[in-house]
Amino acid sequence: MACHEGLTDLETCMDGCIRIFRKYAMTDGDMLTLSLPELKKLLQTELPRFIKKGEEDKVAREMMTNLDTHVKDNKISFQEFMSLVSTISVYAHSKTC
């Protein structure tokens, strides 16, 4: 989204997901997908409370296998990334109720 001013809380969250995806996806020049190294870095940096220290490689590989469902190109699309965000959000919500 071009202008962050006046966004609702949900719009701000959606914008954050887009910005975070692009931040990590663009490190290899392809802003449309996350490679395995980009996914690992995203998990380490953005989700440290959900990934045990030292298990980042294993978890990233498992997530790549489980999320890369559409094209099977060893890359995560934004749609596949949002499936991850949704799943983790549902898990986090269940732990806070």
C-alpha positions as CSV (number, residue, x, y, z in Angstrom):
1,M,0.0,0.0,0.0
2,A,1.4,3.4,-0.9
3,C,0.1,5.4,2.0
4,H,0.2,4.0,5.5
5,E,-1.7,7.0,7.0
6,G,-5.2,6.2,8.1
7,L,-5.0,2.5,7.7
8,T,-7.1,0.3,10.0
9,D,-5.4,-2.2,12.3
10,L,-6.2,-5.0,9.9
11,E,-5.0,-3.1,6.9
12,T,-1.8,-2.3,8.8
13,C,-1.3,-6.0,9.5
14,M,-1.9,-6.9,5.8
15,D,0.5,-4.2,4.7
16,G,3.1,-5.5,7.2
17,C,2.8,-9.1,5.7
18,I,3.3,-7.7,2.2
19,R,6.3,-5.6,3.3
20,I,8.0,-8.4,5.2
21,F,7.5,-10.9,2.3
22,R,9.1,-8.4,-0.1
23,K,11.9,-7.5,2.3
24,Y,13.1,-11.1,2.3
25,A,12.1,-12.1,-1.2
26,M,14.1,-9.3,-2.8
27,T,17.4,-10.4,-1.5
28,D,18.0,-12.7,-4.5
29,G,16.4,-10.2,-7.0
30,D,13.1,-12.1,-7.3
31,M,10.5,-10.1,-5.3
32,L,7.7,-12.6,-6.1
33,T,9.1,-15.7,-4.3
34,L,11.1,-16.7,-1.3
35,S,14.0,-19.2,-1.8
36,L,15.0,-21.6,0.9
37,P,17.8,-19.3,2.3
38,E,15.3,-16.3,2.2
39,L,12.7,-18.4,4.0
40,K,15.2,-19.5,6.7
41,K,16.3,-15.9,7.3
42,L,12.7,-14.7,7.5
43,L,11.9,-17.5,10.1
44,Q,15.0,-16.7,12.1
45,T,14.4,-12.9,12.2
46,E,10.6,-12.6,12.2
47,L,9.4,-15.7,14.0
48,P,12.1,-16.4,16.7
49,R,9.5,-17.5,19.3
50,F,8.1,-20.2,17.0
51,I,11.4,-21.8,15.8
52,K,13.8,-23.5,18.3
53,K,17.3,-22.2,18.1
54,G,19.4,-24.5,16.0
55,E,16.4,-26.0,14.1
56,E,16.1,-23.3,11.6
57,D,17.5,-25.3,8.7
58,K,15.3,-28.3,9.4
59,V,12.1,-26.2,9.9
60,A,12.8,-24.1,6.8
61,R,13.2,-27.3,4.6
62,E,10.1,-28.8,6.1
63,M,8.1,-25.6,5.5
64,M,9.4,-25.3,1.9
65,T,8.2,-28.9,1.2
66,N,4.8,-28.3,2.9
67,L,4.2,-24.8,1.5
68,D,5.5,-25.2,-2.1
69,T,2.3,-26.7,-3.3
70,H,1.3,-24.8,-6.4
71,V,4.3,-25.0,-8.8
72,K,6.7,-27.2,-6.9
73,D,9.7,-25.0,-7.8
74,N,11.4,-24.9,-4.4
75,K,10.2,-21.3,-3.9
76,I,7.4,-19.9,-1.8
77,S,4.9,-17.6,-3.5
78,F,3.1,-14.8,-1.5
79,Q,0.0,-17.0,-1.5
80,E,2.0,-19.9,0.0
81,F,3.6,-17.5,2.5
82,M,0.2,-16.3,3.6
83,S,-0.8,-19.9,4.3
84,L,2.2,-20.0,6.7
85,V,1.2,-16.7,8.4
86,S,-2.4,-18.0,8.7
87,T,-1.4,-21.3,10.2
88,I,1.0,-19.7,12.8
89,S,-1.7,-17.1,13.6
90,V,-4.3,-19.8,14.3
91,Y,-1.8,-21.6,16.5
92,A,-0.8,-18.5,18.4
93,H,-4.5,-17.6,18.9
94,S,-5.2,-21.1,20.3
95,K,-2.4,-20.7,22.8
96,T,-3.8,-17.3,24.1
97,C,-7.4,-18.4,24.7
